[in-house]
Amino acid sequence: MRALAQGAGTIRQLGRNDMALTNLRGRTVVFDGNNHRWLIVAVIDHANPPEGLQPPLSGAHPAVVLLRRDWEFLFDQLKSTHAVGQYCERVAGEPLELGTEPLRYYELAQADAETEPQVLDGPGPTISAPLLPLAPVGSDDLAAHYMVREML
């Protein structure tokens, strides 16, 4: 698949030489692409994708291939770029038929919900909790959620 090859090529390019990048505050940061974990996410925008298509995910880097509607589902459900990235990292390399990402999401969310909480090492009462919510994030109080999003 060309999108995965393009992602691998971009990662190779980023790892060739250190780059000096300047942020909007004028601070220059040296970026070494070899000191990062990389994940390729290919989003396919297709009005009528073929049924039963399962893209091959073999390669040097973990990868996920999603339809655009599945990508939008993940953002609607998790409401966070970071959370969607974590989800993609969790499922990377696991082949899946295009268009069935919501099913995989809910299977993982249900498994998370059924897992017994565990006490974690650290200061204070820290316990584990489900990683993926069954209901969309913020759905318990949409007015408050939208107010916070608007302020940010």
Contacts in CASP RR format, 6 or more apart in sequence:
PFRMAT RR
TARGET T0000
AUTHOR 0000-0000-0000
METHOD contacts of the structure
MODEL  1
MRALAQGAGTIRQLGRNDMALTNLRGRTVVFDGNNHRWLIVAVIDHANPP
EGLQPPLSGAHPAVVLLRRDWEFLFDQLKSTHAVGQYCERVAGEPLELGT
EPLRYYELAQADAETEPQVLDGPGPTISAPLLPLAPVGSDDLAAHYMVRE
ML
1 42 0 8 1.000
1 55 0 8 1.000
1 56 0 8 1.000
1 65 0 8 1.000
3 40 0 8 1.000
3 42 0 8 1.000
3 44 0 8 1.000
3 65 0 8 1.000
4 40 0 8 1.000
4 42 0 8 1.000
4 55 0 8 1.000
4 57 0 8 1.000
4 59 0 8 1.000
4 63 0 8 1.000
4 65 0 8 1.000
7 40 0 8 1.000
7 42 0 8 1.000
7 61 0 8 1.000
8 40 0 8 1.000
8 59 0 8 1.000
8 60 0 8 1.000
8 61 0 8 1.000
11 33 0 8 1.000
11 38 0 8 1.000
11 40 0 8 1.000
11 61 0 8 1.000
14 31 0 8 1.000
14 33 0 8 1.000
14 38 0 8 1.000
15 32 0 8 1.000
15 33 0 8 1.000
15 34 0 8 1.000
18 30 0 8 1.000
18 31 0 8 1.000
18 32 0 8 1.000
18 33 0 8 1.000
19 30 0 8 1.000
19 31 0 8 1.000
20 28 0 8 1.000
20 29 0 8 1.000
20 30 0 8 1.000
20 31 0 8 1.000
21 28 0 8 1.000
21 29 0 8 1.000
21 30 0 8 1.000
21 31 0 8 1.000
22 28 0 8 1.000
22 29 0 8 1.000
23 29 0 8 1.000
38 61 0 8 1.000
38 62 0 8 1.000
39 61 0 8 1.000
39 62 0 8 1.000
39 63 0 8 1.000
39 64 0 8 1.000
39 85 0 8 1.000
39 88 0 8 1.000
39 89 0 8 1.000
39 92 0 8 1.000
40 61 0 8 1.000
40 62 0 8 1.000
40 63 0 8 1.000
40 64 0 8 1.000
41 63 0 8 1.000
41 64 0 8 1.000
41 65 0 8 1.000
41 66 0 8 1.000
41 85 0 8 1.000
41 88 0 8 1.000
42 55 0 8 1.000
42 63 0 8 1.000
42 64 0 8 1.000
42 65 0 8 1.000
42 66 0 8 1.000
43 66 0 8 1.000
43 67 0 8 1.000
43 68 0 8 1.000
43 71 0 8 1.000
44 65 0 8 1.000
44 66 0 8 1.000
44 67 0 8 1.000
44 68 0 8 1.000
44 98 0 8 1.000
45 67 0 8 1.000
45 68 0 8 1.000
46 67 0 8 1.000
46 68 0 8 1.000
49 67 0 8 1.000
49 98 0 8 1.000
49 99 0 8 1.000
52 97 0 8 1.000
52 98 0 8 1.000
53 97 0 8 1.000
53 98 0 8 1.000
54 95 0 8 1.000
54 96 0 8 1.000
54 97 0 8 1.000
54 98 0 8 1.000
55 65 0 8 1.000
55 95 0 8 1.000
55 98 0 8 1.000
56 95 0 8 1.000
57 63 0 8 1.000
57 64 0 8 1.000
57 65 0 8 1.000
57 92 0 8 1.000
57 93 0 8 1.000
57 94 0 8 1.000
57 95 0 8 1.000
62 89 0 8 1.000
62 92 0 8 1.000
62 93 0 8 1.000
63 92 0 8 1.000
63 93 0 8 1.000
64 88 0 8 1.000
64 91 0 8 1.000
64 92 0 8 1.000
64 93 0 8 1.000
65 98 0 8 1.000
66 74 0 8 1.000
66 98 0 8 1.000
66 99 0 8 1.000
66 101 0 8 1.000
67 98 0 8 1.000
67 99 0 8 1.000
67 101 0 8 1.000
69 99 0 8 1.000
70 98 0 8 1.000
70 99 0 8 1.000
70 101 0 8 1.000
70 102 0 8 1.000
71 84 0 8 1.000
73 101 0 8 1.000
73 102 0 8 1.000
73 105 0 8 1.000
74 84 0 8 1.000
74 87 0 8 1.000
74 88 0 8 1.000
74 101 0 8 1.000
74 105 0 8 1.000
75 81 0 8 1.000
75 84 0 8 1.000
76 136 0 8 1.000
77 105 0 8 1.000
77 133 0 8 1.000
77 136 0 8 1.000
77 137 0 8 1.000
78 84 0 8 1.000
78 87 0 8 1.000
78 132 0 8 1.000
78 133 0 8 1.000
78 136 0 8 1.000
78 137 0 8 1.000
79 136 0 8 1.000
79 137 0 8 1.000
79 138 0 8 1.000
79 145 0 8 1.000
79 149 0 8 1.000
80 137 0 8 1.000
83 137 0 8 1.000
86 131 0 8 1.000
87 105 0 8 1.000
87 132 0 8 1.000
90 108 0 8 1.000
90 131 0 8 1.000
91 104 0 8 1.000
91 108 0 8 1.000
94 104 0 8 1.000
96 104 0 8 1.000
105 132 0 8 1.000
106 134 0 8 1.000
108 131 0 8 1.000
108 132 0 8 1.000
109 130 0 8 1.000
109 132 0 8 1.000
109 133 0 8 1.000
109 134 0 8 1.000
110 134 0 8 1.000
112 130 0 8 1.000
112 131 0 8 1.000
112 132 0 8 1.000
113 130 0 8 1.000
113 134 0 8 1.000
115 128 0 8 1.000
115 130 0 8 1.000
117 127 0 8 1.000
117 128 0 8 1.000
117 129 0 8 1.000
118 127 0 8 1.000
118 128 0 8 1.000
119 125 0 8 1.000
119 126 0 8 1.000
119 127 0 8 1.000
120 126 0 8 1.000
120 127 0 8 1.000
120 128 0 8 1.000
137 145 0 8 1.000
138 144 0 8 1.000
138 145 0 8 1.000
139 145 0 8 1.000
END
